[in-house]
């Protein structure tokens, strides 16, 4: 049995704390994999699960306070969702000032809405600035609080290097869940989908529309991804039809010369959510017209109220609506069933398609590996308490990137988590 202890510096880890930690560590029984005990590592600092923007933000905030952390990332790079599972035309939907991570602003020469490539470059610079060194190709397969010992047991499987996977159990005081709301692609059950003879592609695997030139493409989903993929297909001379099953709010990306999001945040300082919603819908009607004429019914709740209640984000239009109005992008109702070469819709119409693209979103994977049901919901893998109270659980468990408020919410939570762990390190009573 191998026990490794990575040293940390006072005043955050006093001699008394390290002594208790080590004594408990040595008394814990090793986990067995078949007949072989897995390697065990003692790490006195926080373990962060996920090296996306949220995990990087926490690591930077901790490092700024002199607290070392250990980040595990199942992929081979930082921000794997951005680098490996997004389409090429993607830009930040919000102005860059709302998407900065703590302690490092975007370069001044970046545009208001940075491209995917620019955002990744910013994250790479962020990693260099704070000397963040994630452990790549390391999947956390289980994390469980050991009440008897008073510490977390985090088990990882490393897929890098040789053919034999390395299994390790880490013992730590704090766990920060930073895998986010978009860890796994959602592939819904659609009748007949397995019978379709053409390609079926989730947007996580979609890159650009030129490979679908002249193809009849059914895009299932009308969120920001479905809208942008449909526009990209149209711009590459494909023939997209977009399934709009439910009502949806479409807002112009900018209103009155300001970003819609920024204007909303400013108005909310003085006005109620309902009042701001009425204003947004009034301006949207002036700018975009009546979207229901094109099969895009609006929900009864306003965009901000709906976001608060359900987490459903309004679509910020970047040109898709004009293509819908012109007929270049067709809007279709819910799919009743997929056939070998097409689809039947809820209104009884049948059309032929060459490709099906699933713009059906993502979901959390936390229930799969975190052995905890009080803080995180087993149903959707999100914190049970809504923003701004969903960042801290019990026994040193934290969450970042689950606010349904994008990078701004993640940054606020990262600052809170670092401050709380700093206080815990300075106060023995808070560490129990």
ABEGO torsion letter per residue (X at the ends): XBBBBBBBBOAABBAAAAAAAAAAAAABBBBBBEABBBBBBBBABBBBBEABAAAAAAAAAAAAAGBBBBBBBABABBGAAAAAABBAABBBABBAAAABBBGBBBBAABBABBBAAAAAAAAAAAAAAAGBBBBBGBBBABBBBBAAAGBBBBBBBBABEBABBBBBBBBBABBBBAAEAAABBBBBBBBGAAABABBBBBAAABABAAAABGBBBBBBEABAAAAAAAAAAAAAGBBBBBBBABBBBBBBABBGGBBAAAAAAAAAAABBAAAAAAAAAAAAAAAAEBAAAAGBBBBABBAAAAAAAAGBBBBBBAGAAAAAAAGABBBBBBBABBBAAEBBBAAGBBBBBABBBBBAEBBBAAAAABBBAAABBAAAGBBABBOAAAABBBGGBBBBGAAGAEAAAAAAAAAAAAAAAAAAAABAAAAX
